[in-house]
Amino acid sequence: MQFTPQQLTGGAKYGSQCRIGNWSEDIELDEIKLKDYLKRKEGGNLVVLSKQAKLQRSLEPADLSTSEDGKISFGMQMMAYNHKSEGFLAANANEEIPKSNFALATTAGPNNNPCVRNVFMIERASNDDGFDGNTLHYGQLFRLTCAQLLEFPMYLHSEPVSPLAASKFTRRQEVVMLAKPNGSTLWRVLFPDTRERFEMDGQEVPANEECCLQHVQTGSFLSSDKVPYDTLFGREFEVCGHAALSTNKTQNLAAERKGEITGDYALRRHGLSNIWTLVSK
């Protein structure tokens, strides 16, 4: 008999002092569990230790850059704040996304303390982009790089929606951190007010001011809304590529017919989901 009647009815197991029933097996099982626990603890494989190590690494403090002239320059370390989700763009080192290259999930979290997971470097895409100086301009191509989270840099990436690539909850355009810089990691800053966007194109981008981040390859906009996304760091919000534009009529065709605007003008207003602030000291 493997179990005593008392154990079969849900009673407590016998202590080793009783020497009745399967006491020897109980003692052996306890010793095996203890040895297994000590082995995993020494190797750092306990779930609590693994979680603590990931949290500690991702939450290491990072420095934000100071803008001396109030403008954004290449090489600056900044945070990206979304006005709809009220969260900061962040990379999740513990959540890998299946891609042809190593990729990590991105979210917008409420943690406003600069750390290695939510501080990004403004990296120039090309020195021959037609702009002089080291200052970022509206319409100029750049990359958002998370350089301190892992041993190698990660780049903010997006791609068109497909059966294999879509945001986790809203199924919109997926936005992740990719280990390889390519055409899908290129972004540009646009002036948030569409009525003045055409005139502001080519001007220097001020730090700590509202803006829109457009994905160059697809034309979509970096977006975040209060869609809950549970992570190792608590409840955060989904980040995706989506043009959250107003549905109001803007009379584009009538204005084009009068010669007041051309087809290059985008008159539909952006919702708060598309409004970001690149934060420096």
Secondary structure by P-SEA (a helix, b strand, c coil): cccccccccccccccccccccaaaaaaaaaaaaaaaaaaaaaacccaaaaaaaaaaaaacbbbbbbbccccccccbbbbbbbcccccccccccccccccccbbbbbbbbccccccccccccccccccccccccccccccbbbbbcccccccbbbbbccccccccccccccccbbbbbbcccccccbbbbcccccccccccccccccccbbbbbbbcccccccccccccccccccbbbbbbbcccccccccaaaaaaaaccccccccccccccccccccccc
